[in-house]
């Protein structure tokens, strides 16, 4: 999906922009025929429902959560892009928003959907990347103290970590979280993004690059066709995403020359070949911007 057409930037601030594309995957319930087709297709995969949807969450609730994640990712992308372009951007509130608490989590009954985690063991939490780094530095079963905002009240919760279902032996909190940006203030001009057909937080990096390209002089892509994926934190860090191989295949088939993706997903693509398209792992918005700026 070409991003420029999704942006609404005031004409007086609009600059020449290049070709930047979102990548995504379509998910739907699979029939036996779908399963058979997937066995002989490189761009289709089947997964158990439990491997895609968090336990005990309805499809409707999951879709609503993804819509919220898109809204948060959009706010973060706008803030990062305008800040990198030299504009003063102030964030009213930061933290990690609890979207859901898993049934097996030690935090069940202690944390609630909508809680904003702002500190862990006395260390401030700016976004989910910082929270994940702190949690992963703990031992499984280790006690942790969380400071959070719940309905405008600041409270402390004592809980403990659990084993990660995705990474055995690694600590987790057993919660689903998103970046929390309640309001971006003091913007020099409004920026809007049409997210009608966009799902999930993996759009953050490409949204930010497209906004930056659209408000700064010159074509950031240098005339190349660029596709990519990656979550984006308020500090500009690029985080991992799911289904990166399928997204790269989609980018290749739509003529992308370069595919930007999170360095954390490097192992997902290191054995893959994509013809003339070059996969480019990045850790931050700044690194992605620097790569594009150096293209001939």
Protein Blocks (a to p, Z undefined) as FASTA:
>chain_A
ZZklmpccdfklpccdddddddddddddddfklmmmmmmcckbccddfklmmcghiafkl
mmmmmmmmmmmmmmmmmmmmmmmnopacddfbgcdddfbdcfklmkgokacghiacfbge
hiacfbfmlmmmmmmmpcehiacdddddeehiacdddddddddfklghiacehiacdddd
fbaghiabdcdddfklggcjklmmmmmmmmmmmmcgcjfknopacddeddddfkopacdd
ehklmmmmmmmmnopabdcddfklmmmmmmpcehjaccdddfbfklmmmmmmmpZZ
